[in-house]
Amino acid sequence: MVRTALWRDRSHAGRALAQQLRGWSYKPNALVVGLPRGGIVVAAEVARQLHLPLASWAVRKLAHPQAPELALGAIAPGGVQIWDEATARAYRLDPALRQWIVAEQQRELERRQRLYGDPPPAALTDRPLLVIDDGVATGLTVRAALQSLRLCEPSQLVLAVPVIDRRVANALRPHLDQLVALAEVDDLWAVGAWYQRFEPVSDSEVLRLMAECNEDRANSGATLHRKERSDHS
């Protein structure tokens, strides 16, 4: 069945998602956590609209070298590692190959943590976290990210996405304080099918969006502070 794209691009989806999250606007101590790279584009729009700070949280898909698009598992900070065991068995992954795949992705995960300035776990403790991705199909990477973030002991853990597979959503809900999705669909095989444009996102774009978002928030905060001082003078 041919489906019509719901959003022009990730930024459009982020603005639409922010409308469903208005209760988070200016929420004390709350943090928007984008999952790189595509999730950062959505998260930046959410953070802007809700006047919240934005951070990245690295997570990496685990795939077979001969089938790089097929997700077999995922890793995230804190030593989190999950596998789709049925698929892994089908691809006859032996322990040595698993170890090699994890090591390769661990290097990339650590590179992104350094480059994007991911916060230390202690900075997330007792904070409400609003986790954003551009969509969830198999759920492997977002499961790893959420499991990793739960280790940081946030006061609230909420996942918000434009589109998610219905079965994955039902499996994730018991592990979340809330799940917000603009669309829950059956048999979500490709997140990009729900966007008119779904281009790859570069490191430079992630860094630009994060810098712009947090600079805008700092400037708006300074303006508000000056106004409050003026009102009380």
N, C-alpha and C positions, 0 to 999 in steps of 0.2 A: 504494500500500500504506500502510495506517495504521500508524504506529509509536507505541509507548508511550514516554512521556517517562521518562528515566532518573533525573532529579534534580528535586527540589522547586523549587529555585532555584539561583542562582549560588553562594551560600554553601555549600549542600549539596554541590554539585559540587566546590568548593574543598577541603572536608574529605576527600572521596573521593580527590581528586587527591593531596593531601598524603600519604595512606597509601601511594601508589605512589612517593613521593619521599623516603621515610624516610632514605635514605642521605645526603641533603642536610642533615639536622638538625645545627644548630650548625656547619655547614661553614665553616672559616676564610675570612674576607674575601668570602664569597659574598653575592650580592644578588638578591632577588626583584624582577623588573621586570614590572610590570603594564601592559597596554596599555589606555588609557582608551577609553570609560569602563567598559564591562561587565567587561573583564578585570581591573580593579582589585578588584572584589568577589571574584572567584575568588582573585586573588593575595593579598589580605589574609588569607584563611583559610589559604592555603598558608604564608605568612610566619609567622603565629601558630603554626601547628602545628610548623613546623620551626625556630622561634626564630631567624629571619633578618630583617634589615632589608628594608623595602619601598620601592621607588621607582617613579615613573611614567615612561613614555617615549611622548611624543606621536607619533601617526601619524594620517593623515587619508585617508579614501576620496575618490577623484575620481569625480564622477558628472555626468551630463548634467543641466542645469537642468530639462529637461522630464521626466526620469526619475530622480529623486533616489535611489531605492532600488537602481538598477542600478549596480554598480561597474564603472567603466571603467579605473581605475588607482588609484594611491595615492602619497602623498608622506610623507617622514619626515625628521628632522634630518640635516644634513650634505649637503643638496642632493640627496637620494635621490628619484628620480621614476621610477615604472614605469607602463606602460600595457598594458592588454589590447588589442593592436593590432587584432585581428580585430573585436572589439566596437566599438572606436573608429571603424574604417573603416565599419562597418555604420551607425553614427550620423552618419557624414560630418562628423567633427570636423575643422575647419580649424585651422591654427596659431593664429589669433587667438582662437578659442573655447577651445582648449586652454590658452592663456596666461591667459585670464580665469578659467577654472576653477581652475587652479593658484594664481593670486594670491588668489582668494577663500579657498581652503582653507589656504593658507600663513598668512594672518592668523589663522585659527582655531587652527592648529597652534601658532603663537607665543603666542597668548593662553593656551592650555592649558599650554604649557611654563612660562610665568611663574606662572600660578595654582597649578599642582600642584607647582611647585618641582622640575622635572626636573633631574637631576644634569648637570654639564658632562661632555663626553666624556672628559676627562682623569681624572675620578673613576671611570671604568669600566675603564680600562686595567689589564690583568693581573689582573682579577677574574673569578671564575666567575659567570656570569649565568644565572639561571633565569627565562626569559621566559614569561609566563602570559597567555593570552587565554581568553575564555569559549567559544570554538569557532572553527573555521576552515572556511569554505565555499569561496569562490573562491580564497582564499590571497593576494589582492593586498595587503591591508593588512599582514598578518603578514610577507610577503616583504619589503615596504618596511622594516618595523621591524627585521627581522633583518639586512638589508643595511646599514642605518644603524648598528645596534649593532656589527656586525662591523668597521666603520670605526674604532670605539673601541679595537680590539685587546684584547678580553677574553681571559683565559686559557682560558675554556671558555664555549661558547654552547649552551645547551640550551633547547628549546621544550617546554613541557608544557601540554596542553589537555585539557578533558573530552572533546571530540568533534572529529573532523576528517574531511574528505573523503579517501578512500583515495588517489585519484590525486594530490591535492595533497600528502599525506603522503609519497608516494614521490618526488615532485619536490623536496621540501624536505630530505629526509634527507641527500643528499650535501653540503649546505651547513651542516650542524649537527654538533655533537659527539654529540648524542643527541636523539631525539624521543620524548616520553612522551605517550601518549594513552589515555584510558580506553576510548574507542570509535573505531574507524576504520570508516567506513561508505561505501557506494557512493552516488553522486549526492546528496551533502548539499546540499539546496537552501535550507534555513533552519535556522540554529543553534538558534533559539528553539523549534523543534519538539521538541527533546530535553529541554526544561524544562517543568515544570508552570506555573511563573511566570517570565516573562522581561520584566519591566517596564523602561522606560527608566531609566537611571541619571543622576542630576543631579550638577552640580559640587559641591554641598554634601555629597552622600553620598560622593563620592570624597575630598574633603578630610577628612570625619569619619573614614572608614575608615583613611586613611593616618595621621592623627594618633593614633587609638586604637591602631593596630597598633604603631607605633613607640614610643608611650608605654608600652604593655604590655611591649615588649621591653626598654626602658630600665629599667623597674621590676624586671623579672625579673633583669636583669643586675646591678642594684644589690643585690638580695637574695642572689644567688649570690656576689657579691664579699664581702658581709658574712659569709656562711657560711664561705667559704674563710679569711677572716681569723680567724674564731672557731676553726676547726679547727686552725689553726697557732699559736694563742696559748697 
